[in-house]
Amino acid sequence: MDAQAGMLAQPFEGSMGLGPEWRVEDVWSEGRDGAPDELHVRVGRVPGQAARCPVCGSPCGVCDTRERTWRHPGIWQRETIVRCAVPRAGCDKDGRRTVLMPWEARPNSRLAAPFGAQALAVALSGMAVTAISKQLRVSDRRAWYMPDRAVGGAREGADHSDVTRVGTDDTARRRGQDHISTMAGLDGRRVVAVTEGRGKKAISGPCDQPEGHGGDRTGAAGAARGMSEAYSLGVAAEMPIAAQTVGRFHVTRLLSRKVDLVRCRGRGEPAGRRAMPSGTKHVWLRREGNLTERQGATGEALDPRSSHPHTARACQMEDAMRDACGLPDRESAAAALDRPCSWMMHSNVPETRVVAGTLRREREGIPDWWRSRATNAVLEGLNSVIQSIKRAARGFRNMSCFETMVFPGLGKLDFSAQTSLASATH
């Protein structure tokens, strides 16, 4: 090295934590068209020093080497390229293993950590993959690999032993019948598992993920879920002692949707089109106290008993169900829920009979809310965030990338627990 290269090599050795096994062999600059010069650093192994196995740490002989490069976004205000012929250690116990460089492993990951953190921050900012790769000046594959490895390392160190009450729900992955199922710890309000699909088979996958980090599906005390029968069967099979709870939100939402179907059916009939003016949807679906002044005036002008009997009867059933859900204790609520169920089952409105059958099937899960107060309302909020992540990224081609973007913001991961961090290596 010349004198100038030697001056640059000394601070580089100190900042990168190079031990006695490694040294800076050369430092030089390379020009780029329309951009600042790049700084290239050649790191080599000191002759006579044994290579250490990255698994057991024992000194070994060198089998061969492979040229690799690392890129840092900016050392000394210049883009820096680190080059090294990385050796492979021939360990008698673990076989041939590529030696871990000083800047790749904690606590000396001084080169990998800043670039990996920048890649993860850019990916979580909502940018599309093409924009991420252009900003970091890496390929599309590399732009996803670095956040994926960082999130994977943080998930390996996650502790789910405190997850005893869980909630599970599904959300759309893309347009059509393509969904993902999420499982969250209700006490910690964090996502603990994400899997593709929904229903009974989608429960076993999320249960497997926390068990690798101290969780125990057989010891789960409670599970909040939706009203799908598939979820009921899946939770019963995977978490046998967990008390299944269905929140009041699912009851009122199901009935509100059926009331809207009754309204649409009535408006589709010739007599309904003449009797029901436009702009009355929220008059039927909202409670009287939540109507605006204009909606209230429109509702007073309607004569539901003569012109819209089915819709009016469905609204009365919904009000009765809301009143039952507002009772303070389990015993009175369970008795009050039976009355509107019987009314809906024997009514001449077919849509409400479907609701009554669903509520009778959940005869134990719905009243249990008054005892446990467990609800997957947390999942509803998390699903809205997941949908915003999907829209910001313009969708995800594969499930792995989708899962990578869900966990950093919603999994409450501890990135300091990683044993290694992704770097821009080639």
Buried (B, 14 or more C-beta within 10 A) or exposed (E): BEEEBEEBBEEBBEEBBBEEBBBBBBBBEEEEEEEEEBBBBBBBBEEEBEBBBBEEEEEBEBBEBEEBEBBBBEBEEEBBBBBBEBBBBBBEEBEEBBBBBBBBBBEBBBBBBBBBBBBBEBBBEBBEBEEBBEBBEBEEEBBBBBBBBBBBBBBEBBEBEEBBBBBBBBBBBEEEEEBBBBBBBBBBBBBBBBBBBBBBEBBEBBBBBBEEBEBBBEEBEBBBBBBBEBBBEBBBEBBEEBBBBBBBBBBBBBBBEBBBBBBEBBBEEEEBEEBBEEEBBEBBBBEEEEBEEEBBEBBEEBEBEEBBEBBBBBBBBBBBBBEBBEBEEBEEBBEBBEEBBEBBBEBEBEBBBBBBEBBBEBEEBBBBBBEBEBBBBBBBEBBEBBEEBBEBBEEBEEBEBBBBBBBBBBBBBEBEBBEBBBBBBE
